[in-house]
């Protein structure tokens, strides 16, 4: 049986009850949560910042975060996520003038490094940095908004990234974000995903526990 993680994306949660929403998905067995920071510049949307994670920590909610920075310039933002229970910080190559320097900043604050690839972003970005990173996030939609439809041609890209990782024989995780639901989850997993970032399909369901369990059982 293939091992994979379900990582709920807070972008689709009910912000009026954010603490309760997080506790529900923790209760459903998720110990990593996806946190999308958008700046209304790199992407046409504005979301939340590190003060939200500080509040979650201050209120004793124990969970780790997978922080996805969709903002430019990105370096100054990276430093704000130090000591906020962040496991991964994922950035887009297009958001920094010096990608290696940004990668080193993430490492300096004790986080693992992720690189996000938009649908039209070339895999060539990975050529010189792949040995420096811990995760590749393949975007199956154009970044900016939740609830978008999975772009079917991204399956081919997922397979290519999986092959690239496997050739390096290292422990890089392959994450997929955008439009994941029960109709495409098996194909995504078969293509090589290790992590499924899921927003609307979880937070717009009536029972988070049952929905997450159904996703977990989808590849038995």
N, CA, C and O of each residue as an XYZ file, in Angstrom:
880
protein
N       0.840     -1.198      0.000
C       0.000      0.000      0.000
C       0.877      1.252      0.000
O       1.805      1.364      0.802
N       0.588      2.174     -0.884
C       1.365      3.401     -0.976
C       1.114      4.293      0.241
O      -0.030      4.478      0.656
N       2.192      4.846      0.810
C       2.068      5.784      1.907
C       1.956      7.201      1.361
O       2.731      7.599      0.491
N       1.001      7.954      1.866
C       0.856      9.350      1.448
C       0.194     10.131      2.560
O      -0.433      9.559      3.452
N       0.338     11.454      2.497
C      -0.228     12.350      3.499
C      -1.368     13.168      2.914
O      -1.297     13.638      1.778
N      -2.410     13.327      3.702
C      -3.481     14.272      3.381
C      -3.193     15.547      4.168
O      -3.123     15.511      5.397
N      -3.026     16.671      3.474
C      -2.713     17.941      4.126
C      -3.832     18.943      3.811
O      -3.894     19.468      2.699
N      -4.705     19.208      4.771
C      -5.809     20.159      4.529
C      -5.290     21.579      4.291
O      -4.361     22.032      4.961
N      -5.895     22.263      3.344
C      -5.519     23.630      3.017
C      -6.480     24.613      3.675
O      -7.676     24.614      3.383
N      -5.946     25.456      4.571
C      -6.773     26.399      5.320
C      -7.469     27.437      4.446
O      -8.410     28.093      4.891
N      -7.013     27.586      3.213
C      -7.617     28.584      2.333
C      -9.117     28.353      2.165
O      -9.869     29.292      1.907
N      -9.547     27.101      2.311
C     -10.962     26.775      2.123
C     -11.728     26.655      3.429
O     -12.918     26.337      3.419
N     -11.064     26.905      4.557
C     -11.725     26.782      5.862
C     -12.652     27.961      6.122
O     -12.599     28.978      5.430
N     -13.493     27.805      7.124
C     -14.375     28.891      7.567
C     -13.581     29.757      8.540
O     -13.316     29.340      9.667
N     -13.200     30.958      8.112
C     -12.310     31.801      8.905
C     -12.962     32.308     10.194
O     -12.257     32.718     11.116
N     -14.291     32.286     10.272
C     -14.949     32.698     11.502
C     -14.686     31.712     12.637
O     -14.789     32.067     13.812
N     -14.347     30.475     12.281
C     -14.136     29.426     13.276
C     -12.803     28.725     13.020
O     -12.725     27.498     13.074
N     -11.760     29.496     12.743
C     -10.507     28.913     12.280
C      -9.915     27.929     13.296
O      -9.472     26.844     12.919
N      -9.906     28.303     14.579
C      -9.381     27.395     15.585
C     -10.133     26.080     15.618
O      -9.522     25.015     15.700
N     -11.469     26.146     15.554
C     -12.292     24.936     15.556
C     -12.039     24.103     14.293
O     -11.980     22.874     14.351
N     -11.893     24.781     13.166
C     -11.643     24.074     11.905
C     -10.342     23.280     11.990
O     -10.281     22.122     11.576
N      -9.312     23.911     12.526
C      -8.020     23.240     12.664
C      -8.138     22.041     13.599
O      -7.607     20.970     13.303
N      -8.825     22.212     14.717
C      -8.984     21.105     15.665
C      -9.741     19.935     15.037
O      -9.453     18.777     15.341
N     -10.701     20.226     14.166
C     -11.462     19.164     13.502
C     -10.571     18.308     12.600
O     -10.674     17.081     12.604
N      -9.698     18.956     11.830
C      -8.857     18.165     10.929
C      -7.737     17.460     11.696
O      -7.267     16.404     11.274
N      -7.312     18.037     12.813
C      -6.358     17.332     13.671
C      -7.018     16.067     14.226
O      -6.418     14.992     14.234
N      -8.256     16.213     14.686
C      -9.015     15.065     15.201
C      -9.202     13.995     14.132
O      -9.289     12.807     14.440
N      -9.264     14.426     12.875
C      -9.435     13.479     11.764
C      -8.125     12.801     11.368
O      -8.098     11.980     10.451
N      -7.043     13.148     12.061
C      -5.779     12.448     11.831
C      -4.760     13.201     10.999
O      -3.779     12.604     10.555
N      -4.959     14.490     10.772
C      -4.009     15.283      9.991
C      -3.096     16.065     10.945
O      -3.578     16.832     11.778
N      -1.793     15.871     10.820
C      -0.854     16.576     11.703
C       0.015     17.586     10.966
O       0.997     18.095     11.507
N      -0.362     17.866      9.724
C       0.297     18.898      8.921
C      -0.790     19.653      8.176
O      -1.668     19.042      7.567
N      -0.735     20.985      8.222
C      -1.767     21.818      7.601
C      -1.118     22.808      6.641
O      -0.091     23.411      6.948
N      -1.735     22.962      5.480
C      -1.223     23.840      4.431
C      -1.715     25.269      4.667
O      -2.898     25.493      4.924
N      -0.792     26.231      4.577
C      -1.073     27.634      4.888
C      -0.623     28.489      3.705
O       0.575     28.636      3.463
N      -1.572     29.047      2.979
C      -1.286     29.817      1.771
C      -1.206     31.307      2.065
O      -2.213     31.927      2.406
N      -0.028     31.881      1.938
C       0.121     33.331      2.053
C       0.167     33.917      0.645
O       1.041     33.575     -0.153
N      -0.781     34.800      0.350
C      -0.850     35.460     -0.963
C      -0.811     36.970     -0.768
O      -1.340     37.487      0.216
N      -0.190     37.669     -1.697
C       0.129     39.085     -1.484
C      -0.611     40.071     -2.383
O      -0.361     41.273     -2.298
N      -1.508     39.599     -3.236
C      -2.217     40.446     -4.196
C      -1.252     41.099     -5.206
O      -1.583     42.091     -5.855
N      -0.073     40.520     -5.314
C       0.926     41.034     -6.262
C       1.419     39.895     -7.155
O       1.254     39.923     -8.375
N       2.023     38.902     -6.522
C       2.433     37.727     -7.301
C       1.216     36.940     -7.775
O       1.207     36.397     -8.880
N       0.185     36.887     -6.921
C      -1.094     36.279     -7.312
C      -2.218     37.284     -7.026
O      -2.067     38.137     -6.151
N      -3.332     37.197     -7.743
C      -4.406     38.195     -7.602
C      -5.346     37.912     -6.436
O      -6.566     37.888     -6.597
N      -4.759     37.698     -5.258
C      -5.576     37.462     -4.077
C      -4.761     37.848     -2.846
O      -3.531     37.867     -2.891
N      -5.442     38.150     -1.763
C      -4.789     38.528     -0.511
C      -5.339     37.632      0.589
O      -6.551     37.565      0.794
N      -4.437     36.938      1.302
C      -4.915     36.017      2.337
C      -4.390     36.435      3.702
O      -4.592     37.575      4.122
N      -3.716     35.521      4.398
C      -3.318     35.797      5.771
C      -1.809     35.747      5.931
O      -1.094     35.327      5.022
N      -1.322     36.185      7.110
C       0.105     36.253      7.348
C       0.525     35.511      8.605
O      -0.276     34.787      9.194
N       1.771     35.684      9.019
C       2.322     34.914     10.144
C       1.638     35.174     11.480
O       1.728     34.338     12.379
N       0.963     36.299     11.637
C       0.288     36.563     12.907
C      -0.797     35.526     13.191
O      -1.124     35.275     14.351
N      -1.354     34.924     12.145
C      -2.349     33.862     12.329
C      -1.694     32.641     12.976
O      -2.250     32.054     13.904
N      -0.525     32.264     12.489
C       0.182     31.119     13.066
C       0.628     31.412     14.488
O       0.630     30.522     15.339
N       1.007     32.663     14.749
C       1.386     33.040     16.112
C       0.196     32.882     17.049
O       0.348     32.399     18.171
N      -0.986     33.286     16.596
C      -2.192     33.165     17.403
C      -2.534     31.709     17.667
O      -2.912     31.343     18.780
N      -2.400     30.882     16.640
C      -2.672     29.443     16.801
C      -1.724     28.838     17.830
O      -2.142     28.057     18.684
N      -0.457     29.199     17.746
C       0.532     28.704     18.706
C       0.228     29.202     20.114
O       0.289     28.433     21.073
N      -0.097     30.479     20.237
C      -0.362     31.070     21.548
C      -1.575     30.461     22.241
O      -1.676     30.474     23.468
N      -2.495     29.927     21.436
C      -3.704     29.335     21.993
C      -3.598     27.825     22.189
O      -4.599     27.140     22.402
N      -2.376     27.323     22.112
C      -2.125     25.931     22.468
C      -2.606     24.899     21.476
O      -2.825     23.747     21.853
N      -2.780     25.273     20.212
C      -3.151     24.298     19.181
C      -1.864     23.721     18.607
O      -1.106     24.422     17.937
N      -1.623     22.452     18.870
C      -0.350     21.831     18.509
C      -0.459     21.107     17.167
O      -1.006     20.008     17.080
N       0.068     21.738     16.136
C       0.082     21.155     14.803
C       1.190     21.840     14.012
O       1.530     22.992     14.281
N       1.750     21.132     13.037
C       2.778     21.734     12.194
C       2.161     22.264     10.910
O       1.099     21.822     10.473
N       2.867     23.234     10.316
C       2.352     23.883      9.114
C       3.295     23.731      7.926
O       4.519     23.701      8.051
N       2.658     23.639      6.780
C       3.315     23.615      5.473
C       2.980     24.980      4.857
O       1.897     25.166      4.301
N       3.914     25.928      4.959
C       3.654     27.308      4.549
C       4.032     27.504      3.079
O       5.169     27.261      2.674
N       3.069     27.940      2.310
C       3.245     28.147      0.866
C       3.203     29.657      0.601
O       2.148     30.285      0.693
N       4.361     30.220      0.274
C       4.463     31.667      0.069
C       4.265     32.010     -1.399
O       5.116     31.713     -2.237
N       3.138     32.637     -1.702
C       2.859     33.125     -3.049
C       2.947     34.640     -2.995
O       1.937     35.342     -3.061
N       4.175     35.130     -2.875
C       4.411     36.558     -2.659
C       5.775     36.940     -3.203
O       6.691     36.120     -3.257
N       5.894     38.186     -3.603
C       7.161     38.677     -4.143
C       7.341     40.147     -3.767
O       6.432     40.955     -3.957
N       8.548     40.503     -3.217
C       9.704     39.639     -2.944
C       9.449     38.762     -1.717
O       8.660     39.111     -0.838
N      10.124     37.632     -1.678
C       9.767     36.617     -0.686
C      10.718     36.545      0.508
O      10.320     36.077      1.575
N      11.948     36.990      0.356
C      12.954     36.757      1.400
C      12.566     37.329      2.760
O      12.724     36.657      3.779
N      12.066     38.552      2.787
C      11.712     39.167      4.071
C      10.565     38.427      4.754
O      10.482     38.416      5.982
N       9.686     37.814      3.974
C       8.579     37.048      4.539
C       9.055     35.749      5.163
O       8.533     35.325      6.194
N      10.036     35.119      4.551
C      10.559     33.854      5.071
C      10.950     33.999      6.535
O      10.620     33.144      7.356
N      11.643     35.064      6.858
C      12.168     35.257      8.211
C      11.072     35.406      9.250
O      11.310     35.150     10.430
N       9.869     35.818      8.839
C       8.766     36.035      9.771
C       8.160     34.731     10.292
O       7.375     34.746     11.240
N       8.521     33.611      9.677
C       7.924     32.337     10.057
C       8.819     31.501     10.963
O       8.574     30.313     11.169
N       9.842     32.124     11.495
C      10.710     31.438     12.447
C       9.958     31.160     13.743
O       9.249     32.031     14.248
N      10.107     29.954     14.282
C       9.544     29.573     15.585
C       8.021     29.647     15.617
O       7.440     30.062     16.619
N       7.373     29.246     14.522
C       5.908     29.245     14.471
C       5.354     27.867     14.127
O       4.292     27.757     13.515
N       6.071     26.818     14.519
C       5.652     25.431     14.250
C       5.533     25.145     12.750
O       4.633     24.426     12.315
N       6.445     25.713     11.973
C       6.449     25.526     10.521
C       7.440     24.431     10.155
O       8.622     24.514     10.491
N       6.956     23.413      9.470
C       7.831     22.320      9.026
C       8.431     22.623      7.656
O       9.640     22.503      7.464
N       7.583     23.017      6.707
C       8.027     23.340      5.346
C       7.712     24.797      5.028
O       6.659     25.311      5.406
N       8.629     25.454      4.333
C       8.327     26.722      3.666
C       8.579     26.508      2.189
O       9.685     26.168      1.770
N       7.531     26.715      1.409
C       7.608     26.481     -0.037
C       7.493     27.808     -0.772
O       6.595     28.608     -0.504
N       8.416     28.030     -1.703
C       8.435     29.284     -2.465
C       8.425     28.985     -3.960
O       8.739     27.875     -4.390
N       8.064     29.984     -4.731
C       8.078     29.888     -6.191
C       9.380     30.490     -6.720
O       9.780     31.561     -6.264
N      10.045     29.838     -7.657
C      11.297     30.383     -8.202
C      11.157     31.800     -8.741
O      12.101     32.588     -8.688
N       9.974     32.121     -9.262
C       9.770     33.430     -9.878
C       9.697     34.574     -8.866
O       9.718     35.741     -9.258
N       9.611     34.257     -7.569
C       9.396     35.295     -6.570
C      10.684     35.810     -5.935
O      10.638     36.650     -5.036
N      11.819     35.320     -6.388
C      13.085     35.744     -5.807
C      14.121     35.964     -6.910
O      14.120     35.262     -7.921
N      14.995     36.935     -6.708
C      16.066     37.189     -7.678
C      17.203     36.188     -7.513
O      17.937     35.915     -8.463
N      17.349     35.643     -6.317
C      18.441     34.718     -6.045
C      17.877     33.501     -5.324
O      17.790     33.485     -4.096
N      17.497     32.487     -6.087
C      16.795     31.341     -5.535
C      17.631     30.616     -4.484
O      17.100     30.234     -3.441
N      18.904     30.422     -4.729
C      19.735     29.716     -3.758
C      19.793     30.479     -2.430
O      19.763     29.867     -1.362
N      19.875     31.800     -2.493
C      19.914     32.597     -1.270
C      18.621     32.430     -0.473
O      18.655     32.324      0.753
N      17.495     32.406     -1.160
C      16.209     32.215     -0.489
C      16.122     30.834      0.147
O      15.592     30.683      1.248
N      16.637     29.840     -0.542
C      16.665     28.482      0.009
C      17.472     28.447      1.304
O      17.063     27.821      2.281
N      18.619     29.122      1.305
C      19.466     29.133      2.500
C      18.774     29.864      3.661
O      18.957     29.485      4.817
N      17.989     30.898      3.369
C      17.239     31.598      4.417
C      16.243     30.664      5.106
O      16.092     30.687      6.327
N      15.572     29.846      4.303
C      14.620     28.890      4.869
C      15.335     27.915      5.801
O      14.846     27.604      6.887
N      16.482     27.446      5.368
C      17.249     26.515      6.202
C      17.737     27.181      7.482
O      17.776     26.552      8.540
N      18.105     28.444      7.385
C      18.640     29.160      8.547
C      17.627     29.272      9.683
O      18.015     29.309     10.851
N      16.335     29.325      9.358
C      15.333     29.424     10.419
C      14.819     28.048     10.831
O      13.852     27.946     11.585
N      15.457     27.000     10.343
C      15.170     25.654     10.799
C      14.010     24.959     10.124
O      13.446     24.017     10.683
N      13.638     25.404      8.927
C      12.533     24.784      8.190
C      13.043     23.989      7.010
O      14.139     24.231      6.504
N      12.240     23.043      6.580
C      12.539     22.304      5.363
C      12.116     23.135      4.155
O      11.221     23.975      4.249
N      12.772     22.890      3.018
C      12.614     23.739      1.834
C      11.733     23.082      0.782
O      11.958     21.937      0.390
N      10.725     23.826      0.332
C       9.897     23.383     -0.779
C       9.998     24.345     -1.948
O      10.152     25.552     -1.762
N       9.910     23.803     -3.150
C       9.873     24.613     -4.368
C       8.568     24.315     -5.096
O       8.264     23.162     -5.402
N       7.798     25.375     -5.369
C       6.499     25.235     -6.030
C       6.632     25.506     -7.523
O       7.295     26.456     -7.939
N       5.999     24.666     -8.311
C       6.018     24.804     -9.765
C       4.605     25.059    -10.274
O       3.738     24.191    -10.171
N       4.375     26.239    -10.818
C       3.092     26.552    -11.438
C       2.875     25.677    -12.670
O       3.824     25.063    -13.157
N       1.647     25.607    -13.184
C       1.400     24.771    -14.362
C       2.349     25.033    -15.534
O       2.737     24.097    -16.233
N       2.724     26.294    -15.755
C       3.588     26.618    -16.891
C       5.059     26.775    -16.510
O       5.871     27.144    -17.358
N       5.423     26.503    -15.246
C       6.810     26.650    -14.810
C       7.637     25.440    -15.246
O       7.226     24.294    -15.063
N       8.796     25.711    -15.820
C       9.653     24.646    -16.333
C      10.315     23.855    -15.210
O      10.659     24.405    -14.164
N      10.484     22.569    -15.443
C      11.205     21.720    -14.486
C      12.691     22.047    -14.452
O      13.403     21.574    -13.566
N      13.168     22.841    -15.393
C      14.590     23.183    -15.441
C      15.032     23.933    -14.185
O      16.218     23.938    -13.854
N      14.087     24.567    -13.483
C      14.435     25.249    -12.234
C      15.031     24.285    -11.214
O      15.818     24.684    -10.356
N      14.651     23.013    -11.315
C      15.098     22.041    -10.322
C      16.521     21.552    -10.567
O      17.140     20.972     -9.675
N      17.034     21.777    -11.751
C      18.292     21.150    -12.154
C      19.430     21.416    -11.178
O      20.158     20.492    -10.816
N      19.595     22.662    -10.747
C      20.763     23.013     -9.935
C      20.469     23.052     -8.434
O      21.386     23.201     -7.626
N      19.212     22.920     -8.064
C      18.879     23.071     -6.636
C      18.288     21.811     -6.023
O      18.022     21.787     -4.821
N      18.077     20.780     -6.799
C      17.323     19.626     -6.314
C      17.972     18.970     -5.098
O      17.274     18.400     -4.259
N      19.280     19.043     -4.995
C      19.957     18.449     -3.840
C      19.870     19.325     -2.596
O      20.319     18.923     -1.522
N      19.295     20.523     -2.733
C      19.177     21.462     -1.616
C      17.764     21.533     -1.044
O      17.526     22.254     -0.075
N      16.833     20.798     -1.628
C      15.433     20.959     -1.227
C      14.869     19.660     -0.659
O      15.460     18.588     -0.793
N      13.704     19.791     -0.021
C      13.062     18.655      0.639
C      11.715     18.297      0.029
O      11.183     17.214      0.275
N      11.164     19.210     -0.767
C       9.814     18.999     -1.291
C       9.644     19.746     -2.608
O      10.138     20.861     -2.776
N       8.938     19.111     -3.535
C       8.512     19.787     -4.762
C       6.987     19.820     -4.756
O       6.332     18.782     -4.660
N       6.436     21.019     -4.860
C       4.985     21.198     -4.899
C       4.565     21.473     -6.338
O       4.902     22.515     -6.902
N       3.832     20.541     -6.926
C       3.320     20.714     -8.277
C       1.927     21.321     -8.184
O       1.009     20.721     -7.624
N       1.783     22.514     -8.738
C       0.479     23.185     -8.741
C      -0.371     22.644     -9.893
O       0.017     22.713    -11.059
N      -1.526     22.110     -9.541
C      -2.434     21.558    -10.547
C      -3.476     22.576    -10.988
O      -4.369     22.263    -11.776
N      -3.356     23.794    -10.476
C      -4.172     24.942    -10.885
C      -3.249     26.155    -10.907
O      -2.140     26.098    -10.375
N      -3.687     27.230    -11.506
C      -2.920     28.469    -11.430
C      -3.138     29.080    -10.050
O      -4.284     29.219     -9.622
N      -2.081     29.445     -9.347
C      -2.207     29.845     -7.952
C      -3.000     31.134     -7.781
O      -2.996     32.016     -8.639
N      -3.684     31.210     -6.635
C      -4.410     32.430     -6.326
C      -5.747     32.207     -5.652
O      -6.145     32.997     -4.797
N      -6.456     31.133     -6.024
C      -7.795     30.926     -5.490
C      -8.068     29.447     -5.239
O      -7.593     28.582     -5.974
N      -8.836     29.171     -4.196
C      -9.290     27.820     -3.942
C     -10.469     27.473     -4.827
O     -11.055     28.348     -5.465
N     -10.815     26.203     -4.866
C     -12.000     25.761     -5.594
C     -11.847     25.642     -7.093
O     -12.844     25.481     -7.797
N     -10.615     25.719     -7.609
C     -10.415     25.602     -9.046
C     -10.432     24.140     -9.502
O     -10.291     23.216     -8.701
N     -10.610     23.963    -10.802
C     -10.656     22.627    -11.392
C      -9.245     22.139    -11.712
O      -8.435     22.877    -12.272
N      -8.965     20.903    -11.353
C      -7.682     20.270    -11.619
C      -7.388     20.276    -13.120
O      -8.225     19.868    -13.926
N      -6.194     20.743    -13.488
C      -5.780     20.755    -14.893
C      -5.250     19.372    -15.269
O      -4.212     18.943    -14.765
N      -5.955     18.685    -16.141
C      -5.653     17.277    -16.410
C      -4.247     17.057    -16.958
O      -3.650     16.008    -16.714
N      -3.711     18.028    -17.695
C      -2.384     17.823    -18.272
C      -1.273     17.838    -17.221
O      -0.130     17.493    -17.520
N      -1.603     18.234    -16.004
C      -0.604     18.258    -14.940
C      -0.208     16.845    -14.512
O       0.853     16.658    -13.917
N      -1.035     15.863    -14.803
C      -0.671     14.473    -14.502
C       0.679     14.128    -15.135
O       1.518     13.480    -14.508
N       0.878     14.559    -16.364
C       2.147     14.310    -17.050
C       3.300     14.975    -16.317
O       4.385     14.401    -16.225
N       3.085     16.161    -15.799
C       4.124     16.890    -15.066
C       4.452     16.190    -13.748
O       5.618     16.089    -13.366
N       3.420     15.710    -13.058
C       3.647     14.975    -11.814
C       4.537     13.769    -12.076
O       5.465     13.497    -11.314
N       4.256     13.057    -13.138
C       5.051     11.865    -13.478
C       6.500     12.230    -13.777
O       7.420     11.506    -13.397
N       6.701     13.355    -14.460
C       8.057     13.782    -14.781
C       8.838     14.158    -13.521
O      10.016     13.827    -13.391
N       8.178     14.847    -12.606
C       8.837     15.210    -11.353
C       9.148     13.963    -10.541
O      10.219     13.861     -9.944
N       8.212     13.009    -10.514
C       8.444     11.752     -9.797
C       9.670     11.035    -10.354
O      10.500     10.533     -9.596
N       9.780     10.991    -11.669
C      10.921     10.338    -12.312
C      12.224     11.051    -11.979
O      13.245     10.411    -11.731
N      12.181     12.384    -11.976
C      13.368     13.166    -11.652
C      13.816     12.907    -10.216
O      15.009     12.743     -9.960
N      12.885     12.870     -9.295
C      13.212     12.597     -7.888
C      13.784     11.194     -7.734
O      14.786     10.995     -7.046
N      13.146     10.233     -8.373
C      13.584      8.846     -8.236
C      14.989      8.628     -8.792
O      15.746      7.808     -8.273
N      15.328      9.354     -9.833
C      16.677      9.228    -10.402
C      17.736      9.746     -9.443
O      18.869      9.265     -9.448
N      17.372     10.732     -8.614
C      18.333     11.286     -7.662
C      18.481     10.414     -6.428
O      19.452     10.549     -5.684
N      17.528      9.523     -6.204
C      17.570      8.585     -5.077
C      17.705      9.311     -3.731
O      18.469      8.889     -2.863
N      16.961     10.393     -3.575
C      16.957     11.077     -2.290
C      15.540     11.114     -1.727
O      14.626     10.525     -2.304
N      15.361     11.786     -0.629
C      14.095     11.718      0.104
C      13.188     12.916     -0.144
O      12.416     13.293      0.738
N      13.264     13.509     -1.305
C      12.396     14.644     -1.633
C      10.950     14.163     -1.748
O      10.666     13.147     -2.383
N      10.048     14.910     -1.123
C       8.627     14.590     -1.193
C       7.988     15.312     -2.374
O       8.361     16.438     -2.701
N       7.032     14.660     -3.004
C       6.297     15.237     -4.125
C       4.877     15.554     -3.666
O       4.093     14.657     -3.353
N       4.565     16.836     -3.633
C       3.257     17.305     -3.194
C       2.473     17.843     -4.388
O       3.054     18.405     -5.317
N       1.157     17.671     -4.359
C       0.281     18.172     -5.426
C      -0.827     18.996     -4.780
O      -1.422     18.587     -3.783
N      -1.095     20.160     -5.362
C      -2.055     21.102     -4.784
C      -2.962     21.649     -5.874
O      -2.493     22.143     -6.900
N      -4.287     21.554     -5.639
C      -5.231     22.200     -6.545
C      -6.228     21.244     -7.170
O      -5.850     20.378     -7.958
N      -7.493     21.393     -6.828
C      -8.555     20.657     -7.504
C      -8.601     19.169     -7.237
O      -9.181     18.421     -8.023
N      -7.999     18.720     -6.138
C      -8.006     17.277     -5.845
C      -9.348     16.883     -5.241
O      -9.845     17.526     -4.317
N      -9.923     15.807     -5.786
C     -11.196     15.308     -5.292
C     -11.247     13.794     -5.463
O     -10.257     13.182     -5.862
N     -12.391     13.189     -5.167
C     -12.481     11.727     -5.214
C     -12.417     11.177     -6.638
O     -12.132      9.995     -6.826
N     -12.674     12.003     -7.629
C     -12.658     11.515     -9.014
C     -11.247     11.446     -9.604
O     -11.023     10.741    -10.588
N     -10.291     12.177     -9.005
C      -8.937     12.176     -9.589
C      -7.845     11.744     -8.622
O      -6.685     11.639     -9.019
N      -8.189     11.491     -7.363
C      -7.161     11.223     -6.360
C      -6.345      9.978     -6.670
O      -5.133      9.976     -6.454
N      -6.971      8.926     -7.167
C      -6.235      7.688     -7.452
C      -5.226      7.907     -8.572
O      -4.092      7.436     -8.484
N      -5.622      8.611     -9.613
C      -4.707      8.889    -10.727
C      -3.522      9.736    -10.260
O      -2.390      9.515    -10.692
N      -3.782     10.698     -9.383
C      -2.708     11.550     -8.863
C      -1.716     10.727     -8.041
O      -0.503     10.894     -8.168
N      -2.239      9.844     -7.205
C      -1.374      8.990     -6.398
C      -0.584      8.022     -7.270
O       0.602      7.801     -7.027
N      -1.212      7.452     -8.262
C      -0.519      6.533     -9.169
C       0.573      7.243     -9.956
O       1.541      6.617    -10.388
N       0.420      8.546    -10.142
C       1.427      9.321    -10.869
C       2.639      9.638    -10.005
O       3.664     10.088    -10.516
N       2.530      9.407     -8.693
C       3.704      9.535     -7.852
C       3.641     10.514     -6.708
O       4.664     10.774     -6.074
N       2.476     11.070     -6.417
C       2.374     12.045     -5.332
C       2.569     11.389     -3.971
O       2.104     10.275     -3.731
N       3.264     12.099     -3.082
C       3.425     11.680     -1.687
C       2.507     12.454     -0.758
O       2.099     11.950      0.288
N       2.181     13.689     -1.148
C       1.365     14.577     -0.331
C       0.239     15.141     -1.191
O       0.467     15.598     -2.311
N      -0.974     15.101     -0.654
C      -2.118     15.683     -1.333
C      -2.603     16.878     -0.524
O      -3.074     16.722      0.602
N      -2.486     18.069     -1.099
C      -2.996     19.281     -0.454
C      -4.445     19.455     -0.907
O      -4.719     19.666     -2.088
N      -5.359     19.363      0.047
C      -6.786     19.350     -0.294
C      -7.519     20.412      0.517
O      -7.433     20.439      1.745
N      -8.238     21.284     -0.179
C      -8.965     22.347      0.479
C     -10.463     22.163      0.435
O     -11.067     21.702      1.404
N     -11.070     22.523     -0.693
C     -12.526     22.537     -0.817
C     -13.163     21.178     -0.543
O     -14.206     21.099      0.106
N     -12.542     20.112     -1.031
C     -13.133     18.778     -0.874
C     -13.244     18.371      0.590
O     -14.096     17.556      0.944
N     -12.389     18.932      1.443
C     -12.479     18.662      2.882
C     -13.375     19.682      3.571
O     -14.375     19.315      4.187
N     -13.019     20.967      3.470
C     -13.683     21.996      4.257
C     -15.089     22.343      3.777
O     -15.842     22.995      4.500
N     -15.448     21.923      2.582
C     -16.811     22.137      2.109
C     -17.661     20.876      2.266
O     -18.802     20.824      1.807
N     -17.095     19.864      2.919
C     -17.855     18.641      3.168
C     -18.576     18.758      4.510
O     -18.255     19.630      5.318
N     -19.538     17.890      4.741
C     -20.331     17.949      5.973
C     -19.670     17.220      7.135
O     -20.030     17.443      8.291
N     -18.709     16.350      6.839
C     -18.051     15.576      7.889
C     -16.576     15.420      7.540
O     -16.214     14.592      6.704
N     -15.722     16.221      8.187
C     -14.296     16.211      7.860
C     -13.672     14.856      8.136
O     -12.854     14.381      7.348
N     -14.042     14.227      9.240
C     -13.460     12.938      9.606
C     -13.730     11.884      8.537
O     -12.815     11.181      8.108
N     -14.984     11.775      8.110
C     -15.338     10.784      7.093
C     -14.688     11.101      5.750
O     -14.242     10.198      5.042
N     -14.635     12.387      5.402
C     -14.050     12.785      4.114
C     -12.564     12.481      4.075
O     -12.071     11.920      3.096
N     -11.848     12.842      5.123
C     -10.412     12.581      5.173
C     -10.140     11.088      5.187
O      -9.202     10.624      4.538
N     -10.948     10.329      5.919
C     -10.762      8.878      5.946
C     -11.015      8.262      4.576
O     -10.329      7.324      4.169
N     -12.002      8.798      3.872
C     -12.281      8.288      2.523
C     -11.104      8.553      1.591
O     -10.755      7.703      0.773
N     -10.489      9.736      1.713
C      -9.290     10.011      0.909
C      -8.162      9.057      1.283
O      -7.463      8.542      0.411
N      -7.987      8.823      2.580
C      -6.918      7.925      3.033
C      -7.107      6.506      2.533
O      -6.135      5.791      2.286
N      -8.365      6.100      2.383
C      -8.663      4.741      1.933
C      -8.751      4.603      0.419
O      -9.018      3.519     -0.100
N      -8.525      5.705     -0.283
C      -8.737      5.696     -1.736
C      -7.712      4.868     -2.498
O      -7.941      4.500     -3.650
N      -6.588      4.574     -1.864
C      -5.535      3.854     -2.580
C      -5.199      2.514     -1.908
O      -4.088      2.004     -2.045
N      -6.174      1.955     -1.182
C      -5.977      0.659     -0.537
C      -5.968     -0.461     -1.560
O      -5.813     -1.627     -1.198
